[in-house]
Amino acid sequence: MPERRKFSRIIYKTPATITQNNVIWHTYLLDLSLKGALLATPKKWKQGNNKKFVVHFQLNKSEIYIELVLKLKQENLEHLRFEIDQIDINSASHLKRLIELNLGNEAVLQRELRELTD
């Protein structure tokens, strides 16, 4: 079966917060791409909605934080799958660099960046 994924995912487990309408859930980011993120379903999670969520996480061993505005695409008892809706320029730069370092392949990264702008 051919691979349908257009964006490479990197495994990146780190604590994260999900915020919506002044409600905060503490969870873990599990993996990440230029297009979306997979997070562990937090305790006390109530079924999501189609409104936007804000996710914050800190890059390991640094003072750098990334903030993503996400749309919930799929959820179950273990995982929440999100699509990136908005990202500020600083977070986008850090995300690009994080994925670049983990992919180890500049050509793949450039192809994925072109996919985002098409």
N, C-alpha and C positions, 0 to 999 in steps of 0.2 A: 504494500500500500504506500503510495507516495506521500511524503510529508507535506501537509497543507499549511503549516505554520510559516508566517512571513517574518516573524520577529523572534530572535533567539532569546530564550529565557536563561537567566543565571540564578543559581541557588544562592540566596543571601538571607540567612536567618538572623534577625535582629529584632529587639523590642520595637513596637510601634504603637501609635494611638490612632484610633478612628474617631472622628468628631462629626456630629450632625446635630444642629439645633440645640447647642449647649449640652448635649449628652456626649460623654467620653467613654470609650471602651479601650481597655488595655489588651494588647494582643501581640502577635509576632508576625512580621513579614517573613514569608517563606521563599518566594522567588519573585523575579522582577524582569521586565523587558522595557523596551522603548514605548510599548503600547499599553502595558497593563501590569498588574501585580496580583499575587496570590497571598492571602493572609489567613492565619488560623482563625476560625470562628471564635470570638471571645465568649467568655462566660457571661451570662445574662443578656446575650444577644437576642433581640427580638427580630422577627423576620424583617428584612430590609425593604426598601421602597425604591422607586425610580428617581428619587431626589439625589443630589450630589452629596458625597462624603469627602471629608478632608483627612488625609493620612499624613502623619509626621513620623519620621524615623531619623536616627542619627547614624552616620557612617561609623563603623567600628574604629575605635582608637583614634578618633578625631573630634574636632569641635564643629564638624559640618553636619547640618540638618537638611533634609530634603522634605519638601511639602508638595503633595500631589492632591489635586481635586479629581475625584474618581466617581465613576458611575458603576453601580453594582450590576454585574452581568449574570452571575450565578452564585447560588449559595447552597450549602448543605450543613450538616452537623459539625463537620470538620474544617471546611474551607469556604472562603469568600473569594470569588474571582471578580476583579475590578478592571475596568478600562480607564485609561487616563483621559480625562476630559480637559484639564487645564494644568499647566505647570509654569512657574515663573522662570525667568532666564537663568538665575543662579542655580536653581534646583535642576533645570534641564542640563546645564553644563556639568554639574556633578554626576547626574545620572548617566550622561553620555560617557564620561570618563570612567565611571565604575563599570559600565558594560564593556567599554573598550578594553580595559585591563583584564576583565574576566574572559572575554572572547579570545583575546590574543590574535585576532585576525582583522586587520584594518579594512580589508576589502568587504568582509561581511558587514561590518559596522556601517560603512559608506552605503552599501546597498539598502540596509534597513533605514538609514536616514533619508534616502531618496524615496522609499516607500511611504514614509510619514508625510512627505511634502507633495506627493502625487494626489 
